[in-house]
Amino acid sequence: MIPAQIEKEMLIEAPVEVVWRIVTEADQISQWFSAEAQLDLRVGGQGRLGTGRKSYPIQVEAIDPPRRFAFRWLYPEGARAERGNSTLVEFTLSQEAGNTRLRVVESGFDQTDWSDEEKVRSIEDHSRGWEECFARLRQLALSQPEARRG
């Protein structure tokens, strides 16, 4: 059975406002997630994330500052992002004693029209990728002047 989603969570020693900026601003996203980041930060807004070799369109699905940000990606170029042709990436932020609990859920792998092999490979790649990205995101957050110093 192919898993429906990937879930990752971490506690970051920085205020929620700092982590929110890092998760939602293109100049910050390009430092921890993808080399290319363009984003129209509104529901229905379009953008791109890319590695330099490959670029992916994204569509903003939800924005609730500073608690929730969601977008769809990995859909065919020129198509409209929807359930069945893309995955949904949802970031949830919550404050915990001056720190930020950040959770990401990437879902919809089981609903795509990809082959089972593609689904499994994507889940494995993305699971590793989120771990690497979260490590970079955490370091970026800790380097911000507003981050709490211990």
C-alpha positions in Angstrom: 0.0 0.0 0.0 1.3 3.4 -0.9 1.3 6.0 1.9 -1.0 8.9 1.4 1.4 11.5 3.0 4.7 12.5 4.6 4.7 14.2 8.0 7.7 16.0 9.5 7.8 18.1 12.7 10.4 20.1 14.6 10.7 22.6 17.4 12.7 25.7 16.4 14.2 28.1 19.0 12.9 31.2 17.2 9.7 33.2 17.4 6.8 32.1 15.1 7.1 35.4 13.2 10.7 34.6 12.2 9.8 31.1 11.1 6.7 32.4 9.2 8.9 34.7 7.1 11.3 31.9 6.3 8.5 29.6 5.2 6.6 32.2 3.1 9.0 34.8 1.6 10.7 33.9 -1.6 14.1 35.3 -0.7 14.1 33.1 2.5 12.7 30.0 0.7 15.6 30.1 -1.7 18.0 29.7 1.2 16.5 26.5 2.6 14.2 24.9 0.1 14.9 25.6 -3.5 17.5 27.7 -5.4 14.7 29.3 -7.4 11.6 30.7 -5.5 8.9 32.9 -6.9 5.7 33.3 -5.0 2.4 35.3 -5.2 1.5 35.0 -1.6 -2.3 34.9 -1.8 -4.9 32.1 -2.3 -4.8 31.1 -5.9 -1.4 32.8 -6.3 1.1 31.2 -8.7 4.8 30.7 -8.3 7.8 28.5 -9.1 10.2 26.5 -7.1 13.3 25.1 -8.7 16.7 23.5 -8.3 18.3 25.3 -11.3 18.1 22.1 -13.4 14.3 21.7 -13.0 11.6 24.1 -12.1 8.1 23.4 -10.8 5.0 25.5 -10.9 3.2 26.0 -7.5 -0.2 27.3 -6.6 -1.0 28.8 -3.2 -4.0 26.9 -1.6 -4.1 28.5 1.9 -2.6 31.4 3.8 -3.4 32.2 7.4 -0.5 34.3 8.9 1.3 33.2 11.0 -0.2 29.8 11.4 -0.8 28.0 8.1 0.6 28.1 4.6 -0.3 25.5 1.9 0.5 25.1 -1.8 0.1 22.5 -4.5 3.0 21.4 -6.7 4.3 18.7 -9.1 1.4 19.2 -11.5 1.9 19.2 -15.3 3.2 22.4 -16.8 0.2 24.5 -18.1 -2.4 22.5 -16.1 -4.4 23.7 -13.2 -3.3 22.3 -9.9 -5.9 20.0 -8.3 -6.3 16.9 -6.3 -5.2 14.0 -8.5 -2.4 15.8 -10.5 -0.4 17.3 -7.6 0.6 17.0 -4.0 -0.4 19.4 -1.3 2.3 20.8 1.0 0.9 22.3 4.3 3.0 24.1 6.9 1.5 24.6 10.3 3.2 26.8 12.8 2.4 27.1 16.5 4.1 29.0 19.3 5.5 27.0 22.2 7.0 29.0 25.0 8.7 31.5 22.7 9.7 28.8 20.2 8.0 27.6 17.1 6.6 24.1 16.4 6.7 23.6 12.7 4.9 20.8 11.0 4.9 20.0 7.3 2.5 17.5 5.7 2.8 16.6 2.0 -0.2 14.7 1.0 -2.0 13.3 -2.1 0.7 10.9 -3.4 -1.9 8.1 -3.3 -4.3 10.2 -5.4 -2.0 11.1 -8.3 -2.2 9.4 -11.6 1.5 8.5 -11.4 2.6 4.9 -11.6 3.1 3.0 -8.3 6.8 3.1 -8.8 6.8 6.9 -9.3 4.7 7.3 -6.2 7.0 5.2 -4.0 10.1 6.9 -5.4 8.6 10.4 -4.8 7.6 9.6 -1.3 11.1 8.3 -0.5 12.8 11.2 -2.1 10.5 13.8 -0.6 10.8 12.3 2.9 14.6 12.6 2.8 14.3 16.0 1.2 12.0 17.4 3.9 14.5 16.2 6.6 17.4 18.0 4.8 15.3 21.1 4.2 14.1 21.2 7.8 17.7 21.1 9.0 18.6 24.1 6.7 15.4 25.9 7.7 16.3 25.5 11.4 19.8 26.8 10.9 18.5 29.8 9.0 16.0 30.6 11.7 18.6 30.4 14.4 20.8 32.8 12.4 18.2 35.5 12.4 18.8 38.5 14.7 15.3 38.0 16.2 16.0 34.4 17.2 16.3 33.7 20.9 19.9 33.2 22.0 20.4 30.5 24.6 
